[in-house]
């Protein structure tokens, strides 16, 4: 009686019940799709939503970099940035209100006011924050320069360590696209406010950008305004290039001869050939021939 009885073979093997059959998947059932396949959303052209996911990862990466930059700030730097953000918000609200009132007045400038208002409405909220990525800060500073808010723009460029020259170049190019009656005046206002804040090389690059933008526009008024900016260039060699951009080949040639610059005269000669300016071409050829003797 004390010896345990071993179960019989028939008792050890349990037959599957109907409940087990219901829980067990059928043999010919397809395997469940992977998790990433279940959530993949096809796009309109039939491809998966990889592009959307890539953009989301890029945005998340930019936000992470911006967050890391904020964490690296000291308390005083963060306080300055918060103060600038408050000033920026007020400036944008004032600009938006001015654009709205100008568009409803029915004056001739209503089209430009509506354009500025549409640009502000299309701007994403994240792009209006100084706590965003580097590119958003540059765009905000550029927008302030175009809106003649020079003091706040330079405060932001200084505190956020933004490239002043590049931002000013973009700003003058946008101002050149304004109406011919206002473009030259607004560009001169911008140049007057940035004079002395950047070195001579950066200054010449900004002025050259303004000359190129004005000279490429249709109409003699813009070309004349561009020619007036050539005198603001510091480097004499850059003045030669400025006159070339304005189509003043004779003046460019005389300036290059005073500098005794053979490369510049050769460049003027090439431009004279391209534009079929025979008188200037003959002058350049004569000068170059004398240099060879």
PALO-299726 format. One line per field, with one value per residue: chain; residue in three letters; x, y, z of N, C-alpha, C in turn. Coordinates in nm, 3 decimals. Layout:
N
ch c(A_...)
aa c(ala_...)
n_east c(X_...)
n_north c(Y_...)
n_up c(Z_...)
ca_east c(X_...)
ca_north c(Y_...)
ca_up c(Z_...)
c_east c(X_...)
c_north c(Y_...)
c_up c(Z_...)
This chain:
293
ch c(A_A_A_A_A_A_A_A_A_A_A_A_A_A_A_A_A_A_A_A_A_A_A_A_A_A_A_A_A_A_A_A_A_A_A_A_A_A_A_A_A_A_A_A_A_A_A_A_A_A_A_A_A_A_A_A_A_A_A_A_A_A_A_A_A_A_A_A_A_A_A_A_A_A_A_A_A_A_A_A_A_A_A_A_A_A_A_A_A_A_A_A_A_A_A_A_A_A_A_A_A_A_A_A_A_A_A_A_A_A_A_A_A_A_A_A_A_A_A_A_A_A_A_A_A_A_A_A_A_A_A_A_A_A_A_A_A_A_A_A_A_A_A_A_A_A_A_A_A_A_A_A_A_A_A_A_A_A_A_A_A_A_A_A_A_A_A_A_A_A_A_A_A_A_A_A_A_A_A_A_A_A_A_A_A_A_A_A_A_A_A_A_A_A_A_A_A_A_A_A_A_A_A_A_A_A_A_A_A_A_A_A_A_A_A_A_A_A_A_A_A_A_A_A_A_A_A_A_A_A_A_A_A_A_A_A_A_A_A_A_A_A_A_A_A_A_A_A_A_A_A_A_A_A_A_A_A_A_A_A_A_A_A_A_A_A_A_A_A_A_A_A_A_A_A_A_A_A_A_A_A_A_A_A_A_A_A_A_A_A_A_A_A)
aa c(unk_unk_unk_unk_unk_unk_unk_unk_unk_unk_unk_unk_unk_unk_unk_unk_unk_unk_unk_unk_unk_unk_unk_unk_unk_unk_unk_unk_unk_unk_unk_unk_unk_unk_unk_unk_unk_unk_unk_unk_unk_unk_unk_unk_unk_unk_unk_unk_unk_unk_unk_unk_unk_unk_unk_unk_unk_unk_unk_unk_unk_unk_unk_unk_unk_unk_unk_unk_unk_unk_unk_unk_unk_unk_unk_unk_unk_unk_unk_unk_unk_unk_unk_unk_unk_unk_unk_unk_unk_unk_unk_unk_unk_unk_unk_unk_unk_unk_unk_unk_unk_unk_unk_unk_unk_unk_unk_unk_unk_unk_unk_unk_unk_unk_unk_unk_unk_unk_unk_unk_unk_unk_unk_unk_unk_unk_unk_unk_unk_unk_unk_unk_unk_unk_unk_unk_unk_unk_unk_unk_unk_unk_unk_unk_unk_unk_unk_unk_unk_unk_unk_unk_unk_unk_unk_unk_unk_unk_unk_unk_unk_unk_unk_unk_unk_unk_unk_unk_unk_unk_unk_unk_unk_unk_unk_unk_unk_unk_unk_unk_unk_unk_unk_unk_unk_unk_unk_unk_unk_unk_unk_unk_unk_unk_unk_unk_unk_unk_unk_unk_unk_unk_unk_unk_unk_unk_unk_unk_unk_unk_unk_unk_unk_unk_unk_unk_unk_unk_unk_unk_unk_unk_unk_unk_unk_unk_unk_unk_unk_unk_unk_unk_unk_unk_unk_unk_unk_unk_unk_unk_unk_unk_unk_unk_unk_unk_unk_unk_unk_unk_unk_unk_unk_unk_unk_unk_unk_unk_unk_unk_unk_unk_unk_unk_unk_unk_unk_unk_unk_unk_unk_unk_unk_unk_unk_unk_unk_unk_unk_unk_unk_unk_unk_unk_unk_unk_unk_unk_unk_unk_unk_unk_unk)
n_east c(0.081_0.209_0.369_0.393_0.163_0.224_0.113_-0.092_-0.023_-0.227_-0.349_-0.149_-0.114_-0.280_-0.572_-0.640_-0.875_-1.194_-1.182_-0.910_-0.873_-1.010_-0.848_-0.606_-0.440_-0.543_-0.378_-0.317_-0.319_-0.212_0.094_0.100_0.117_0.412_0.483_0.560_0.466_0.194_0.128_0.212_0.139_0.015_0.114_-0.012_0.095_0.133_0.349_0.497_0.453_0.712_0.841_0.703_0.762_1.036_1.052_0.939_1.128_1.344_1.246_1.218_1.484_1.589_1.446_1.546_1.813_1.780_1.672_1.888_2.065_1.936_1.948_2.218_2.254_2.329_2.179_2.145_2.173_1.954_1.749_1.783_1.719_1.451_1.347_1.401_1.239_0.987_0.986_1.007_0.764_0.580_0.661_0.606_0.330_0.254_0.343_0.181_-0.071_-0.045_-0.017_-0.265_-0.440_-0.347_-0.410_-0.687_-0.747_-0.763_-0.582_-0.317_-0.112_-0.216_-0.189_0.080_0.067_-0.119_0.033_0.247_0.097_-0.004_0.233_0.305_0.093_0.129_0.355_0.492_0.404_0.622_0.835_0.841_0.966_1.234_1.352_1.376_1.520_1.842_1.814_1.555_1.586_1.759_1.589_1.395_1.543_1.611_1.355_1.288_1.476_1.390_1.150_1.230_1.299_1.555_1.706_1.610_1.655_1.938_1.998_1.901_2.059_2.307_2.283_2.208_2.415_2.427_2.488_2.570_2.638_2.543_2.267_2.204_2.262_2.062_1.844_1.869_1.837_1.570_1.448_1.505_1.320_1.094_0.863_0.971_0.983_1.030_1.231_1.511_1.534_1.472_1.675_1.899_1.845_1.875_2.148_2.265_2.211_2.352_2.609_2.934_2.885_2.976_3.273_3.495_3.518_3.291_3.100_3.137_3.053_2.782_2.692_2.754_2.574_2.336_2.372_2.381_2.124_1.956_2.046_1.980_1.710_1.428_1.421_1.546_1.565_1.625_1.880_2.022_2.002_2.147_2.398_2.463_2.520_2.768_2.971_2.977_3.126_3.417_3.659_3.867_3.892_3.657_3.481_3.518_3.402_3.146_3.070_3.074_2.858_2.654_2.659_2.827_3.072_3.278_3.342_3.421_3.647_3.820_3.860_3.987_4.222_4.346_4.408_4.593_4.547_4.573_4.425_4.164_4.111_4.111_3.884_3.693_3.723_3.626_3.358_3.289_3.309_3.103_2.877_2.895_3.025_3.202_3.376_3.479_3.591_3.801_3.961_4.037_4.179_4.391_4.517_4.595_4.768_4.975_5.068_5.197_5.418)
n_north c(-0.121_0.117_0.169_0.386_0.418_0.404_0.614_0.500_0.439_0.529_0.713_0.907_1.040_1.311_1.378_1.624_1.881_2.024_2.296_2.348_2.316_2.537_2.745_2.700_2.811_2.763_2.529_2.618_2.895_3.228_3.382_3.631_3.975_4.180_4.425_4.676_4.655_4.645_4.903_5.057_5.307_5.342_5.576_5.831_5.776_5.510_5.417_5.341_5.511_5.620_5.862_6.050_5.954_5.993_6.271_6.329_6.217_6.382_6.632_6.572_6.531_6.789_6.928_6.802_6.883_7.159_7.159_7.059_7.270_7.471_7.363_7.386_7.653_7.929_8.068_8.348_8.385_8.241_8.394_8.636_8.546_8.477_8.731_8.854_8.695_8.772_9.041_8.998_8.867_9.073_9.256_9.117_9.091_9.361_9.422_9.253_9.359_9.613_9.542_9.429_9.647_9.816_9.668_9.677_9.939_10.008_10.135_10.204_10.044_9.811_9.557_9.478_9.481_9.279_9.068_9.059_8.997_8.745_8.599_8.606_8.468_8.218_8.130_7.888_7.814_7.714_7.819_8.080_8.106_8.174_7.968_7.761_7.570_7.652_7.755_7.864_8.080_8.242_8.304_8.453_8.678_8.784_8.847_9.052_9.247_9.307_9.420_9.660_9.664_9.709_9.724_9.523_9.302_9.293_9.254_8.995_8.856_8.892_8.780_8.517_8.437_8.448_8.429_8.730_8.855_8.679_8.680_8.949_8.972_8.808_8.959_9.207_9.116_9.035_9.280_9.408_9.299_9.437_9.708_9.930_10.193_10.191_10.011_10.083_10.287_10.153_9.962_10.126_10.229_9.998_9.939_10.165_10.123_9.892_9.959_9.969_9.771_9.534_9.387_9.523_9.349_9.180_9.381_9.474_9.245_9.234_9.475_9.422_9.215_9.360_9.532_9.348_9.240_9.461_9.545_9.331_9.347_9.449_9.753_10.088_10.248_10.086_9.997_10.235_10.297_10.083_10.145_10.370_10.253_10.145_10.318_10.286_10.068_9.931_9.806_9.870_9.696_9.558_9.755_9.774_9.532_9.586_9.796_9.654_9.479_9.660_9.723_9.926_9.950_10.111_10.283_10.087_9.993_10.217_10.241_9.998_10.030_10.236_10.094_9.933_9.667_9.381_9.129_9.222_9.389_9.201_9.060_9.257_9.287_9.037_9.063_9.277_9.162_8.979_9.141_9.286_9.536_9.735_9.957_9.961_9.711_9.742_9.922_9.766_9.558_9.702_9.796_9.554_9.456_9.642_9.580_9.343_9.412)
n_up c(0.000_0.054_-0.164_-0.433_-0.698_-1.040_-1.303_-1.561_-1.913_-2.074_-1.911_-1.882_-2.121_-2.237_-2.405_-2.653_-2.587_-2.695_-2.635_-2.647_-2.918_-3.015_-2.922_-3.055_-3.351_-3.692_-3.914_-4.172_-4.153_-4.217_-4.111_-3.852_-3.937_-3.913_-3.656_-3.754_-4.011_-3.973_-3.898_-4.106_-4.334_-4.650_-4.902_-5.130_-5.378_-5.365_-5.222_-4.902_-4.585_-4.542_-4.596_-4.441_-4.187_-4.189_-4.200_-3.954_-3.783_-3.842_-3.755_-3.486_-3.421_-3.463_-3.268_-3.043_-3.054_-3.020_-2.764_-2.621_-2.655_-2.508_-2.251_-2.206_-2.158_-1.942_-1.643_-1.668_-1.945_-2.039_-1.930_-2.071_-2.326_-2.295_-2.246_-2.492_-2.652_-2.563_-2.647_-2.920_-2.978_-2.924_-3.120_-3.358_-3.336_-3.347_-3.604_-3.751_-3.691_-3.806_-4.074_-4.119_-4.077_-4.277_-4.504_-4.500_-4.547_-4.809_-4.975_-5.217_-5.136_-5.048_-5.158_-5.112_-4.834_-4.785_-4.880_-4.696_-4.470_-4.534_-4.544_-4.275_-4.163_-4.271_-4.146_-3.933_-3.590_-3.441_-3.579_-3.502_-3.266_-3.049_-2.924_-3.091_-3.369_-3.523_-3.785_-3.781_-3.608_-3.756_-3.971_-3.839_-3.751_-3.999_-4.095_-3.918_-3.991_-4.250_-4.184_-4.081_-3.815_-3.671_-3.433_-3.255_-3.416_-3.432_-3.166_-3.128_-3.313_-3.194_-2.932_-2.989_-3.143_-3.430_-3.789_-3.903_-4.147_-4.350_-4.297_-4.338_-4.609_-4.721_-4.642_-4.783_-5.041_-5.039_-4.990_-5.228_-5.395_-5.347_-5.424_-5.686_-5.612_-5.341_-5.283_-5.312_-5.120_-4.879_-4.872_-4.847_-4.594_-4.440_-4.488_-4.376_-4.108_-4.045_-4.087_-3.961_-3.776_-3.874_-4.023_-4.283_-4.503_-4.483_-4.501_-4.765_-4.903_-4.837_-4.952_-5.219_-5.266_-5.253_-5.472_-5.685_-5.665_-5.713_-5.966_-6.125_-6.153_-6.354_-6.539_-6.555_-6.328_-6.108_-6.179_-6.178_-5.908_-5.806_-5.910_-5.760_-5.518_-5.554_-5.484_-5.210_-5.155_-5.003_-5.084_-5.364_-5.583_-5.569_-5.639_-5.911_-5.993_-5.910_-6.083_-6.319_-6.280_-6.296_-6.558_-6.642_-6.819_-6.920_-6.705_-6.524_-6.657_-6.653_-6.378_-6.324_-6.470_-6.327_-6.102_-6.209_-6.281_-6.439_-6.443_-6.384_-6.602_-6.804_-6.734_-6.775_-7.048_-7.139_-7.065_-7.225_-7.475_-7.457_-7.436_-7.664_-7.668_-7.835_-7.829_-7.563_-7.566_-7.751_-7.610_-7.392_-7.519_-7.630_-7.398_-7.278_-7.471_-7.456_-7.205_-7.250_-7.395)
ca_east c(0.000_0.296_0.436_0.304_0.125_0.255_-0.004_-0.089_0.009_-0.348_-0.379_-0.044_-0.133_-0.410_-0.625_-0.682_-1.018_-1.246_-1.133_-0.774_-0.885_-1.050_-0.735_-0.497_-0.470_-0.544_-0.246_-0.292_-0.336_-0.093_0.151_0.056_0.214_0.497_0.422_0.580_0.382_0.056_0.107_0.258_0.030_0.058_0.092_-0.098_0.157_0.145_0.460_0.465_0.469_0.849_0.877_0.646_0.840_1.167_1.038_0.917_1.257_1.425_1.193_1.250_1.627_1.609_1.394_1.638_1.931_1.742_1.657_2.022_2.122_1.874_1.999_2.356_2.257_2.330_2.054_2.137_2.150_1.816_1.663_1.793_1.647_1.309_1.313_1.398_1.120_0.872_0.993_0.978_0.620_0.512_0.694_0.533_0.189_0.238_0.357_0.061_-0.182_-0.024_-0.047_-0.410_-0.504_-0.311_-0.483_-0.829_-0.765_-0.796_-0.485_-0.242_-0.018_-0.289_-0.140_0.200_0.027_-0.177_0.141_0.315_0.007_-0.009_0.358_0.302_-0.005_0.181_0.467_0.455_0.431_0.756_0.933_0.837_1.023_1.379_1.398_1.376_1.649_1.925_1.758_1.438_1.633_1.809_1.474_1.331_1.625_1.595_1.222_1.291_1.550_1.302_1.046_1.294_1.319_1.697_1.761_1.575_1.721_2.078_2.003_1.882_2.177_2.418_2.262_2.201_2.539_2.385_2.576_2.514_2.657_2.451_2.130_2.189_2.258_1.928_1.748_1.874_1.780_1.424_1.407_1.514_1.201_0.983_0.833_1.088_0.982_1.070_1.340_1.640_1.529_1.476_1.807_1.990_1.819_1.937_2.293_2.302_2.201_2.451_2.744_3.009_2.860_3.048_3.401_3.489_3.495_3.149_3.024_3.141_2.972_2.641_2.666_2.755_2.446_2.234_2.395_2.340_1.978_1.894_2.083_1.915_1.569_1.396_1.399_1.666_1.569_1.695_2.020_2.081_2.017_2.258_2.523_2.492_2.573_2.906_3.058_2.981_3.220_3.546_3.767_3.862_3.867_3.514_3.410_3.522_3.300_3.017_3.039_3.044_2.722_2.561_2.674_2.911_3.201_3.380_3.384_3.494_3.778_3.903_3.897_4.083_4.350_4.407_4.462_4.694_4.511_4.552_4.312_4.036_4.092_4.074_3.744_3.613_3.727_3.534_3.222_3.267_3.283_2.971_2.773_2.924_3.067_3.325_3.470_3.547_3.671_3.925_4.043_4.094_4.278_4.507_4.586_4.658_4.881_5.085_5.124_5.283_5.542)
ca_north c(0.000_0.233_0.190_0.468_0.359_0.486_0.628_0.417_0.513_0.593_0.828_1.009_1.115_1.375_1.411_1.765_1.905_2.120_2.429_2.361_2.335_2.674_2.834_2.674_2.863_2.659_2.500_2.692_3.040_3.307_3.442_3.768_4.072_4.245_4.546_4.791_4.638_4.674_5.046_5.130_5.369_5.372_5.712_5.843_5.713_5.367_5.384_5.348_5.643_5.640_6.003_6.116_5.911_6.056_6.411_6.333_6.193_6.503_6.734_6.532_6.555_6.933_6.967_6.752_6.970_7.286_7.136_7.047_7.405_7.543_7.309_7.431_7.795_7.971_8.132_8.483_8.372_8.199_8.509_8.729_8.488_8.492_8.872_8.878_8.629_8.859_9.156_8.948_8.842_9.202_9.317_9.047_9.127_9.497_9.418_9.188_9.454_9.718_9.486_9.410_9.778_9.868_9.596_9.713_10.080_10.020_10.218_10.134_9.950_9.700_9.429_9.442_9.452_9.145_8.971_9.044_8.931_8.604_8.537_8.587_8.365_8.089_8.091_7.791_7.867_7.678_7.904_8.211_8.093_8.181_7.843_7.661_7.542_7.764_7.815_7.945_8.205_8.324_8.353_8.557_8.798_8.837_8.906_9.179_9.344_9.349_9.502_9.781_9.654_9.677_9.708_9.390_9.203_9.282_9.193_8.852_8.800_8.893_8.686_8.381_8.413_8.416_8.487_8.861_8.883_8.597_8.726_9.079_8.947_8.761_9.067_9.305_9.053_9.041_9.419_9.443_9.250_9.527_9.801_10.008_10.321_10.175_9.915_10.150_10.360_10.059_9.901_10.225_10.233_9.879_9.955_10.269_10.070_9.787_10.015_9.972_9.652_9.423_9.432_9.576_9.241_9.144_9.496_9.473_9.134_9.272_9.577_9.354_9.144_9.460_9.578_9.242_9.224_9.576_9.550_9.223_9.378_9.520_9.897_10.167_10.305_9.993_9.996_10.360_10.283_9.991_10.216_10.458_10.174_10.105_10.407_10.245_9.956_9.971_9.756_9.923_9.589_9.525_9.859_9.736_9.428_9.652_9.865_9.550_9.431_9.765_9.745_10.044_9.891_10.215_10.322_9.974_9.988_10.326_10.207_9.888_10.084_10.307_9.992_9.859_9.527_9.307_9.035_9.292_9.434_9.082_9.031_9.358_9.251_8.926_9.115_9.360_9.069_8.918_9.242_9.353_9.674_9.736_10.061_9.915_9.596_9.792_9.978_9.655_9.489_9.790_9.796_9.423_9.446_9.722_9.510_9.235_9.469)
ca_up c(0.000_0.060_-0.293_-0.518_-0.825_-1.158_-1.390_-1.682_-2.036_-2.124_-1.826_-1.894_-2.244_-2.232_-2.536_-2.663_-2.576_-2.792_-2.598_-2.703_-3.064_-3.043_-2.898_-3.148_-3.485_-3.794_-3.970_-4.296_-4.131_-4.247_-3.989_-3.824_-3.989_-3.814_-3.599_-3.840_-4.128_-3.937_-3.885_-4.225_-4.408_-4.786_-4.947_-5.247_-5.494_-5.344_-5.136_-4.760_-4.526_-4.496_-4.603_-4.323_-4.071_-4.197_-4.160_-3.810_-3.716_-3.859_-3.665_-3.349_-3.403_-3.448_-3.137_-2.943_-3.055_-2.959_-2.621_-2.564_-2.649_-2.398_-2.126_-2.188_-2.126_-1.803_-1.603_-1.725_-2.089_-2.058_-1.899_-2.184_-2.439_-2.265_-2.266_-2.637_-2.706_-2.533_-2.738_-3.055_-2.990_-2.935_-3.249_-3.463_-3.322_-3.398_-3.750_-3.805_-3.681_-3.904_-4.206_-4.132_-4.093_-4.408_-4.608_-4.498_-4.577_-4.950_-5.043_-5.321_-5.076_-4.987_-5.209_-5.036_-4.696_-4.783_-4.898_-4.567_-4.376_-4.570_-4.502_-4.130_-4.130_-4.313_-4.061_-3.830_-3.456_-3.396_-3.645_-3.440_-3.133_-3.039_-2.863_-3.195_-3.433_-3.568_-3.905_-3.745_-3.550_-3.867_-4.046_-3.759_-3.759_-4.135_-4.102_-3.846_-4.072_-4.360_-4.123_-4.028_-3.669_-3.672_-3.298_-3.203_-3.501_-3.395_-3.033_-3.145_-3.379_-3.100_-2.822_-3.043_-3.219_-3.566_-3.893_-3.938_-4.290_-4.432_-4.274_-4.404_-4.753_-4.754_-4.621_-4.892_-5.160_-5.027_-5.005_-5.370_-5.463_-5.318_-5.533_-5.726_-5.543_-5.202_-5.265_-5.291_-4.992_-4.768_-4.869_-4.790_-4.449_-4.381_-4.493_-4.280_-3.972_-4.020_-4.104_-3.836_-3.694_-3.935_-4.077_-4.418_-4.601_-4.477_-4.550_-4.912_-4.952_-4.826_-5.054_-5.349_-5.279_-5.284_-5.610_-5.777_-5.660_-5.779_-6.108_-6.198_-6.170_-6.477_-6.522_-6.533_-6.193_-6.021_-6.217_-6.128_-5.763_-5.783_-5.938_-5.648_-5.408_-5.581_-5.406_-5.070_-5.141_-4.947_-5.168_-5.500_-5.679_-5.564_-5.712_-6.052_-6.011_-5.896_-6.208_-6.419_-6.257_-6.339_-6.701_-6.665_-6.856_-6.936_-6.571_-6.468_-6.722_-6.601_-6.240_-6.329_-6.518_-6.215_-6.013_-6.286_-6.259_-6.564_-6.435_-6.391_-6.740_-6.881_-6.702_-6.845_-7.191_-7.162_-7.056_-7.344_-7.586_-7.439_-7.457_-7.791_-7.643_-7.916_-7.785_-7.442_-7.605_-7.811_-7.503_-7.313_-7.600_-7.640_-7.268_-7.257_-7.564_-7.400_-7.089_-7.298_-7.452)
c_east c(0.085_0.365_0.344_0.279_0.154_0.132_0.014_-0.063_-0.112_-0.383_-0.277_-0.064_-0.273_-0.453_-0.667_-0.832_-1.062_-1.202_-0.993_-0.780_-0.925_-0.934_-0.624_-0.533_-0.468_-0.408_-0.215_-0.309_-0.205_-0.038_0.108_0.159_0.292_0.433_0.440_0.500_0.236_0.028_0.155_0.138_0.076_0.026_0.009_-0.039_0.185_0.260_0.418_0.494_0.608_0.891_0.826_0.726_0.976_1.160_1.016_1.046_1.346_1.379_1.226_1.398_1.656_1.561_1.487_1.763_1.900_1.728_1.793_2.089_2.066_1.929_2.142_2.366_2.267_2.197_2.036_2.110_2.006_1.719_1.665_1.711_1.496_1.263_1.305_1.277_0.996_0.870_0.960_0.829_0.542_0.538_0.617_0.384_0.163_0.248_0.235_-0.058_-0.169_-0.055_-0.196_-0.481_-0.471_-0.385_-0.629_-0.854_-0.797_-0.702_-0.410_-0.146_-0.087_-0.236_-0.015_0.166_-0.034_-0.070_0.216_0.228_-0.001_0.118_0.360_0.204_0.046_0.294_0.418_0.484_0.571_0.861_0.937_0.898_1.174_1.437_1.399_1.514_1.718_1.864_1.637_1.481_1.686_1.694_1.403_1.411_1.614_1.460_1.217_1.368_1.463_1.193_1.101_1.308_1.465_1.751_1.733_1.644_1.867_2.093_1.992_2.005_2.296_2.401_2.262_2.320_2.507_2.478_2.517_2.523_2.556_2.307_2.106_2.185_2.120_1.826_1.750_1.819_1.627_1.373_1.412_1.393_1.078_0.960_0.953_1.096_1.038_1.196_1.472_1.643_1.542_1.611_1.909_1.969_1.886_2.089_2.341_2.301_2.304_2.594_2.812_2.986_2.929_3.179_3.387_3.461_3.348_3.061_3.020_3.055_2.823_2.604_2.664_2.625_2.334_2.248_2.346_2.188_1.908_1.923_2.016_1.767_1.549_1.376_1.526_1.676_1.647_1.844_2.089_2.099_2.132_2.392_2.561_2.552_2.719_3.003_3.067_3.078_3.355_3.660_3.759_3.839_3.719_3.432_3.408_3.414_3.161_2.976_3.007_2.901_2.618_2.570_2.756_3.053_3.310_3.431_3.463_3.635_3.870_3.949_4.001_4.220_4.420_4.469_4.574_4.674_4.481_4.438_4.176_4.008_4.053_3.928_3.651_3.611_3.630_3.389_3.190_3.241_3.143_2.859_2.792_2.949_3.203_3.424_3.548_3.635_3.804_4.017_4.112_4.203_4.406_4.587_4.660_4.778_5.001_5.149_5.219_5.416_5.646)
c_north c(0.126_0.261_0.270_0.400_0.457_0.498_0.544_0.504_0.587_0.715_0.939_1.096_1.172_1.413_1.557_1.777_2.001_2.263_2.452_2.385_2.477_2.771_2.818_2.729_2.750_2.646_2.586_2.842_3.112_3.368_3.587_3.865_4.136_4.375_4.665_4.780_4.670_4.823_5.124_5.180_5.401_5.515_5.711_5.770_5.566_5.328_5.398_5.487_5.666_5.784_6.080_6.081_5.978_6.202_6.423_6.310_6.316_6.614_6.701_6.556_6.702_6.981_6.921_6.840_7.104_7.272_7.124_7.183_7.485_7.495_7.356_7.578_7.818_8.039_8.270_8.479_8.333_8.314_8.611_8.677_8.498_8.636_8.906_8.813_8.712_8.980_9.115_8.926_8.973_9.268_9.250_9.078_9.267_9.500_9.356_9.284_9.566_9.668_9.471_9.543_9.839_9.800_9.634_9.858_10.104_10.109_10.136_10.032_9.829_9.566_9.385_9.411_9.313_9.039_8.949_8.970_8.782_8.533_8.512_8.477_8.227_8.041_7.998_7.850_7.836_7.769_8.044_8.211_8.099_8.057_7.729_7.639_7.668_7.833_7.901_8.080_8.298_8.384_8.465_8.688_8.864_8.907_9.042_9.286_9.397_9.442_9.628_9.779_9.614_9.648_9.569_9.282_9.184_9.227_9.042_8.789_8.794_8.786_8.542_8.345_8.368_8.483_8.618_8.886_8.807_8.646_8.859_9.063_8.900_8.873_9.168_9.246_9.056_9.184_9.463_9.396_9.337_9.620_9.890_10.140_10.310_10.091_9.985_10.222_10.264_9.989_9.998_10.239_10.115_9.894_10.059_10.215_9.961_9.837_10.025_9.852_9.529_9.477_9.469_9.467_9.199_9.257_9.496_9.360_9.166_9.376_9.514_9.277_9.241_9.510_9.474_9.228_9.338_9.577_9.441_9.248_9.454_9.668_9.972_10.225_10.215_9.990_10.123_10.355_10.190_10.060_10.309_10.383_10.136_10.191_10.370_10.129_10.007_9.930_9.811_9.816_9.552_9.632_9.829_9.631_9.489_9.726_9.766_9.500_9.533_9.793_9.867_9.997_9.995_10.261_10.210_9.966_10.096_10.298_10.097_9.935_10.161_10.209_9.912_9.708_9.460_9.206_9.104_9.340_9.315_9.045_9.130_9.329_9.139_8.973_9.203_9.273_9.010_9.016_9.321_9.502_9.694_9.841_10.019_9.795_9.640_9.852_9.868_9.583_9.572_9.791_9.664_9.403_9.525_9.655_9.399_9.287_9.495)
c_up c(0.000_-0.070_-0.382_-0.650_-0.939_-1.244_-1.514_-1.803_-2.089_-2.041_-1.843_-2.015_-2.244_-2.372_-2.540_-2.660_-2.685_-2.761_-2.651_-2.853_-3.099_-3.022_-2.999_-3.285_-3.587_-3.859_-4.091_-4.278_-4.157_-4.120_-3.975_-3.878_-3.876_-3.768_-3.690_-3.968_-4.098_-3.938_-4.005_-4.303_-4.547_-4.822_-5.074_-5.366_-5.473_-5.255_-4.990_-4.707_-4.472_-4.496_-4.483_-4.198_-4.070_-4.155_-4.010_-3.733_-3.725_-3.765_-3.520_-3.320_-3.382_-3.312_-3.025_-2.936_-2.991_-2.808_-2.553_-2.553_-2.534_-2.264_-2.099_-2.151_-1.976_-1.769_-1.662_-1.874_-2.118_-2.031_-2.013_-2.303_-2.418_-2.287_-2.414_-2.701_-2.680_-2.625_-2.881_-3.075_-3.005_-3.071_-3.362_-3.457_-3.376_-3.549_-3.814_-3.801_-3.783_-4.045_-4.226_-4.152_-4.228_-4.519_-4.614_-4.534_-4.723_-5.026_-5.144_-5.265_-5.017_-5.034_-5.135_-4.892_-4.686_-4.799_-4.768_-4.467_-4.406_-4.528_-4.352_-4.092_-4.165_-4.225_-3.951_-3.693_-3.408_-3.456_-3.584_-3.301_-3.140_-2.973_-2.964_-3.254_-3.483_-3.690_-3.878_-3.687_-3.659_-3.947_-3.971_-3.763_-3.895_-4.151_-4.031_-3.924_-4.186_-4.308_-4.058_-3.876_-3.646_-3.532_-3.244_-3.286_-3.460_-3.254_-3.044_-3.210_-3.284_-2.992_-2.870_-3.129_-3.363_-3.667_-3.947_-4.089_-4.375_-4.419_-4.344_-4.556_-4.797_-4.742_-4.736_-5.022_-5.156_-5.043_-5.151_-5.449_-5.435_-5.437_-5.560_-5.651_-5.402_-5.185_-5.232_-5.156_-4.874_-4.758_-4.810_-4.640_-4.379_-4.377_-4.393_-4.137_-3.943_-4.037_-3.969_-3.747_-3.749_-3.995_-4.224_-4.523_-4.603_-4.529_-4.703_-4.969_-4.944_-4.932_-5.193_-5.372_-5.314_-5.428_-5.710_-5.780_-5.732_-5.929_-6.189_-6.220_-6.301_-6.447_-6.490_-6.395_-6.098_-6.053_-6.168_-5.976_-5.729_-5.806_-5.825_-5.530_-5.429_-5.500_-5.260_-5.047_-5.093_-5.038_-5.310_-5.605_-5.683_-5.635_-5.861_-6.081_-6.000_-6.021_-6.320_-6.403_-6.302_-6.489_-6.736_-6.697_-6.867_-6.799_-6.503_-6.527_-6.666_-6.458_-6.236_-6.376_-6.407_-6.116_-6.078_-6.268_-6.392_-6.554_-6.445_-6.534_-6.829_-6.855_-6.771_-6.995_-7.223_-7.158_-7.176_-7.467_-7.576_-7.472_-7.587_-7.772_-7.710_-7.868_-7.662_-7.474_-7.665_-7.706_-7.422_-7.392_-7.614_-7.511_-7.247_-7.349_-7.512_-7.281_-7.130_-7.351_-7.342)
